[in-house]
């Protein structure tokens, strides 16, 4: 997470907004991400709000649900859940690793020690690996990008990932509804930026999935609908991640949506 602090007991009349997502919503910098820019816009409108960026790079729908379950313990006034489908490989990989580590197979004995585990994990950190030749990194399986690419080309795998995103996003929505916390789903849009011509925005069926989940207290804003009339190639740093201007436009759209639809005024601030 970005370095952020919050009061356990928020000031009276203050809305707490928690944004949960992956590297896209995490943004290029804390002050440039749409979570922070949204706070700035709402504050200028006289709304007392604290907006926290709880996004983690590489997190898919399952791990976002874990973050959300912890965030709900702080009784937020609103949760913004950035819905994407590009990190399911990482979620499956880490879930498999966690289940393997639960057992007491001899290969896990040394790693059960916090000190030994941290020494081992240090080998995979950037500060260490930048000093080693690429051949060494490859031999130690630091990057499995080729496996992820291959999996992403398999239609059956893509279908399974979409089903997983639907399953875990539905679970997240149900958790917020059970606590009577409003949730705003922001669905990801991607594009090709390297071809030099304006390529279409794609949302991989996420918009329809989010629309199907809409209900009282469950809202949806589509990145595709927000950016489609913009010169959006200039707003992307790659096919998925937005520059600061892209986050600004998203923050403006979210602020309009929240105020126009009375999302914040309908809720009691913390």
C-alpha positions in Angstrom: 0.0 0.0 0.0 0.9 3.6 -0.3 2.0 5.2 3.0 -1.2 6.5 4.4 -2.6 7.1 7.9 -6.1 7.3 9.2 -7.9 7.8 12.5 -9.5 4.7 13.9 -12.4 7.0 15.0 -13.0 9.4 12.1 -14.1 12.9 12.7 -17.9 13.5 12.8 -19.4 14.3 9.5 -16.5 12.8 7.5 -17.1 10.4 4.6 -14.6 7.6 4.4 -14.0 6.2 0.8 -11.8 3.1 0.3 -10.7 2.3 -3.2 -9.7 -1.3 -3.7 -8.0 -2.5 -6.9 -4.8 -3.4 -8.7 -2.0 -1.4 -10.3 -4.3 0.5 -12.6 -6.3 2.1 -9.8 -3.2 2.3 -7.6 -2.0 4.9 -10.1 1.5 6.3 -11.0 1.6 8.1 -7.6 -0.6 8.5 -4.6 -1.5 12.1 -5.4 -2.1 11.3 -9.1 -4.4 8.3 -8.6 -8.1 8.9 -9.0 -8.8 7.9 -5.4 -6.8 11.0 -4.2 -8.0 13.3 -7.0 -11.6 12.3 -6.1 -11.0 13.5 -2.5 -9.7 16.8 -3.8 -12.7 17.4 -6.1 -15.3 16.5 -3.4 -13.5 18.7 -0.8 -13.7 21.7 -3.2 -17.5 21.0 -3.3 -17.6 21.4 0.5 -17.9 17.7 1.2 -15.8 16.5 4.1 -14.2 13.3 2.8 -11.2 11.2 3.3 -10.3 8.9 0.4 -7.8 6.0 0.9 -6.0 4.1 -1.9 -5.9 0.4 -0.9 -4.9 -0.9 -4.3 -2.1 -3.4 -4.7 -0.3 -4.1 -8.0 -1.0 -7.6 -9.4 -4.1 -8.3 -7.3 -6.9 -10.2 -9.0 -10.5 -10.5 -7.9 -9.9 -13.0 -5.1 -7.2 -11.0 -3.3 -9.2 -7.8 -3.8 -12.0 -9.5 -1.9 -9.5 -10.2 0.9 -8.6 -6.6 1.1 -12.3 -5.6 1.0 -13.1 -7.9 3.9 -10.5 -6.2 6.0 -11.5 -2.7 4.9 -15.2 -3.3 5.9 -14.0 -3.7 9.5 -13.5 0.1 9.4 -17.1 0.7 8.3 -16.3 2.9 5.2 -19.0 5.2 3.9 -18.3 4.0 0.4 -16.2 1.3 -1.3 -14.9 1.8 -4.8 -13.9 -1.6 -6.3 -11.9 -1.4 -9.5 -12.8 -4.5 -11.5 -10.2 -5.9 -13.9 -9.5 -9.4 -15.4 -5.8 -9.2 -16.1 -4.4 -10.6 -12.8 -6.2 -13.9 -12.4 -3.0 -15.8 -13.3 -1.2 -14.2 -10.4 -4.1 -15.0 -8.0 -4.2 -18.6 -9.1 -0.4 -18.9 -8.7 -0.3 -17.3 -5.2 -3.3 -19.3 -4.0 -1.6 -22.5 -5.1 1.6 -21.5 -3.3 -0.3 -20.6 -0.2 -2.0 -24.0 -0.1 1.3 -25.8 -0.7 2.9 -23.8 2.1 0.1 -24.8 4.6 1.4 -28.4 4.6 4.4 -29.6 6.6 6.3 -31.2 3.7 10.1 -31.1 4.5 10.6 -28.6 1.7 8.6 -26.1 3.8 10.3 -26.6 7.1 13.0 -23.9 6.8 10.5 -21.4 5.3 8.3 -21.8 8.4 10.9 -19.6 10.1 10.2 -15.9 9.6 13.9 -15.0 9.5 14.9 -17.6 7.0 11.8 -16.8 4.9 12.7 -13.1 4.8 16.3 -13.9 3.7 14.9 -16.1 0.9 12.3 -13.5 -0.2 15.1 -10.9 -0.3 16.5 -12.7 -3.3 13.4 -11.9 -5.3 13.4 -8.2 -4.5 14.3 -5.7 -7.3 17.3 -4.2 -5.4 18.9 -7.6 -5.4 17.9 -8.9 -8.8 18.9 -5.8 -10.8 22.5 -6.7 -9.9 22.3 -10.2 -11.5 22.5 -11.2 -15.2 19.2 -12.1 -16.8 20.4 -15.7 -17.3 20.6 -16.1 -13.5 17.2 -14.6 -12.9 15.7 -17.0 -15.5 17.4 -20.0 -14.0 15.8 -19.2 -10.7 12.3 -18.8 -12.2 11.9 -15.3 -10.9 9.7 -14.4 -13.8 6.9 -16.7 -15.2 5.7 -14.1 -17.7 6.0 -16.6 -20.6 3.7 -19.0 -18.7 1.2 -16.2 -18.1 1.3 -15.1 -21.8 0.6 -18.7 -22.9 -2.3 -19.1 -20.5 -3.8 -15.8 -21.7 -3.9 -17.1 -25.2 -6.0 -20.1 -24.2 -9.8 -19.4 -24.7 -10.8 -21.9 -22.0 -8.5 -20.3 -19.5 -9.8 -16.8 -20.4 -13.3 -18.1 -19.9 -12.4 -19.6 -16.5 -10.7 -16.3 -15.4 -13.8 -14.3 -16.4 -16.0 -16.7 -14.3 -13.6 -16.2 -11.4 -13.8 -12.4 -11.7 -17.6 -12.7 -11.7 -17.6 -15.1 -8.7 -15.3 -13.0 -6.5 -16.8 -9.6 -7.5 -20.3 -11.0 -6.7 -19.0 -12.1 -3.3 -17.5 -8.7 -2.7 -20.7 -7.0 -3.5 -22.7 -9.4 -1.2 -20.3 -8.5 1.6 -20.9 -4.8 1.3 -24.6 -5.3 1.0 -24.6 -7.4 4.2 -23.0 -4.5 6.0 -25.2 -1.9 4.2 -22.1 -0.2 2.8 -22.6 1.2 -0.7 -20.2 0.0 -3.4 -19.2 1.5 -6.7 -17.8 -0.9 -9.3 -15.4 0.8 -11.8 -14.8 -1.6 -14.7 -11.5 -1.6 -16.6 -11.1 -0.7 -20.2 -7.9 -1.5 -22.2 -6.6 -0.6 -25.7 -3.7 -1.0 -28.0 -1.3 2.0 -27.8 1.7 0.8 -29.8 0.2 0.7 -33.3 0.1 4.5 -33.8 -3.6 4.5 -34.8 -6.5 4.9 -32.5 -7.6 1.4 -31.4 -10.9 0.6 -29.8 -11.4 0.4 -26.1 -12.2 -3.1 -24.9 -13.8 -4.1 -21.6 -13.9 -7.9 -22.0 -17.5 -8.2 -20.8 -16.9 -6.5 -17.5 -19.5 -3.8 -18.1 -22.3 -6.4 -18.6 -21.2 -8.3 -15.5 -21.1 -5.1 -13.3 -24.5 -4.0 -14.7 -26.0 -7.3 -13.7 -24.9 -6.7 -10.1 -26.4 -3.2 -9.9 -29.0 -2.9 -7.1 -29.8 -0.3 -4.4 -26.4 0.6 -2.9 -24.5 -1.1 -5.8 -23.4 1.3 -8.6 -21.3 1.0 -11.7 -19.1 3.4 -13.7 -17.5 2.1 -16.9 -14.0 3.4 -17.8 -14.9 2.8 -21.4 -17.9 5.0 -21.3 -15.9 7.7 -19.5 -13.0 7.7 -21.9 -14.6 6.8 -25.2 -15.1 10.5 -26.2 -11.6 11.5 -25.1 -8.3 11.3 -27.0 -7.7 8.3 -24.8 -4.5 7.1 -26.4 -2.8 10.1 -24.7 -4.3 9.1 -21.4 -2.7 5.6 -21.3 0.9 4.9 -20.5 0.4 1.4 -21.9 -2.6 -0.7 -22.9 -4.1 -0.7 -19.4 -2.5 1.8 -17.1 -3.5 5.5 -17.2 -1.4 8.6 -16.9 -2.2 11.3 -14.3 -4.6 13.0 -16.8 -6.5 9.8 -17.2 -6.9 9.5 -13.5 -8.0 13.1 -13.3 -10.8 12.4 -15.9 -11.9 9.3 -14.0 -11.9 11.3 -10.8 -14.1 14.0 -12.3 -16.5 11.3 -13.7 -16.7 9.6 -10.3 -17.3 12.9 -8.5 -20.1 13.8 -10.9 -21.6 10.3 -10.5 -21.5 10.4 -6.7 -23.0 13.9 -6.4 -25.6 13.5 -9.3 -26.9 10.2 -8.0 -26.8 11.3 -4.3 -24.6 8.4 -3.4 -22.8 10.3 -0.6 -25.7 12.4 0.6 -27.9 9.3 1.0 -25.3 7.7 3.4 -24.5 8.7 7.0 -20.9 9.8 7.2 -18.7 8.1 9.7 
